[in-house]
Amino acid sequence: MIKNVIAVIDGAAGSCGKAKVVGEIATDQTVNLGAAVTNCMPNAGHTFVDEKGNATIFRNIPVSCVNPNTELFIGPGSAIDMEVFSDEYERVKKFLNGRKIYVHGMVPLIEERHKQYEREHIKSGSTFKGCGAVSKEKVMRDKELKFFQTYKDAVCCSNDEWLERLYSHVGKEREYVILEGAQGCDLDLNHSGNYPFVTSRNVSTSQLLADSGISPEYLLQTIMVIRPFPIRISNITKSGDIIYTGDYGKGDELTWTQINLASQYGGYPYVGDIEQLYNYILSRKLIKKGLKYCPEEYLKQIFGNNYKNINPGDVSILQALEMERLYWKSKGVDSYVSRYLKNMPFIDSDLEPGIIFDQSEQTTVTKKERRIFDLDIDKLKSNCRINTPSSLYLNFFQHLSRAHAGLKGSYDDIYLDKPLREYLDWLERETSISVSALGTGARNGERIIKKELIRR
């Protein structure tokens, strides 16, 4: 039996850059990628950024369509919102070039009533895209549930037709099949340990295989994509309400200010670092300006529901820096000189004193700023145990060292200081899994190769 199935999964809580990894495999001319399968729902938002910086967001359609020769499959673990799907189809048809997308006949359709049901019943954090509600109806065999019908070149297939076409690639010599994962292991319904702050299904290599109707015997390898500082969704809903959306195990919640400063000026972010490193008397005048001009949503993000009653004298240096960062972010500015830090002489750096490059992120779907955490190594070890990845692809390496942002090349040819190499050694030692690549930016090919990614 020829094993030729590659699974790409997210080893944290989502948004680790699976689309970047899939895109790099799909555009690798030495890899004959015969087929790609997704079982995504519209709460997914996978962003492929080409070498020129052009971004394309994928929801249901495989990212691997950037390879013009790959056959594309949407499996029965998916759910489709036709409004979202038709928009996505138009955005990605530049890659499709008239190719068919084979959609399994058991893919249900999400309607407005499913989203409304979730808004009324889910109180633990959700994108409210109707994914859980439509899955509930599918399990209950609800008579109101509708299923996907052919849309342009996205053709609906019976189970036998779909499997017959897919299996023309599975187990084929000198060819690969890729399973593009959605969500992240730490959002798994059963095994994440984060219930109820989870997604509506299981997230694992075995689930990808099951949803695709592929025997585990054909699995060649699993590539687990991770990031040094995992994320969770915002605690603030679109309507402005504050709800708790879960933490990240034993990993401390950090701020983007901490990530920015540590990655620019050296060191590793930890709770209390800003107060310890930048502790001096704050200007109350600046604090008052921050409280006045920082947008309300961001003040909620920093201070919670009590944001209207904050005494300027009680604002910490970290909170002040966060207000300043979020003020500039609201203006579309991602690099600025901090008025709080510009006169701090002890920062040892070639950068302009006090300059900050904001690396913060927003979710692809809700456009809310992501919360960020320190890595809980025990959670990652558990995810490795369940999925036995062949390698770890460490994306967002620039969050550890902004000096490496956008770098490409071989691990042996690029300088990494002792703390960075010790971090990588620690990661490999703790997980017993080797790191294959360091993603240094969003663009296709921005990575440092440590070992061969695909088994040949």
Summary of the structure (lengths in Angstrom):
residues: 456
radius of gyration: 22.6
end to end distance: 15.0
largest distance: 71.6
contacts: 1507
relative contact order: 0.15
helix: 35%
strand: 18%
